[in-house]
């Protein structure tokens, strides 16, 4: 396979022909549209339909992004779980303004959520932790997320050690593992359009409702 050069990728493009998004078709509650789009992504059996990019900033204002899986959503916000010693958790402890991005390329769609991340309650975390497969529970104990390690073998040997330790009993919740709920201050829906005339609508929370605006592509 020939190497791809920067001049080659400059010419890579396609038309977005999946359809449009019109103001008259928008529900008053943005979660209704998000739920529809997520359901369509799940039904299409695309890989990881709940995958979202979580963007945070460090103490120097430098942005970072990583992919996590959405585990719950409702009018209170979008939920994900992580190691509380991870880079993302450390960023949130200093600046809890967070942006989420759902990239559903198969449908020429993306959704961006802006809000503030708050720690989940202990009860919520325990309930979710024990709903995970046992190997996933053990893996939470193995990794001090974002810390430097010498080899992959360090993780594998620790996993096997803990798997043997918890072979019969319940895996306890690690004190360093938890979840965050990102509130919905604003949510933007992007639908690709022909000739790059994309449809973009942003919902911004008001005191009692949502304000909806169309944005230029």
Order of alpha helices (4+ residues) and beta strands (2+ residues): alpha-alpha-beta-beta-beta-beta-alpha-beta-beta-alpha-alpha-alpha-beta-beta-beta-beta
